[in-house]
Amino acid sequence: MNFKQLNYFLVVAEEGQITSAAK
């Protein structure tokens, strides 16, 4: 896994947490 893939995964994970918290 390279840095761009890792950074993308972290962004998606954070967005998922925000979406779950907003519901």
Secondary structure, DSSP 8 states (H G I E B T S, - for coil): --HHHHHHHHHHHHHHHHHHHH-
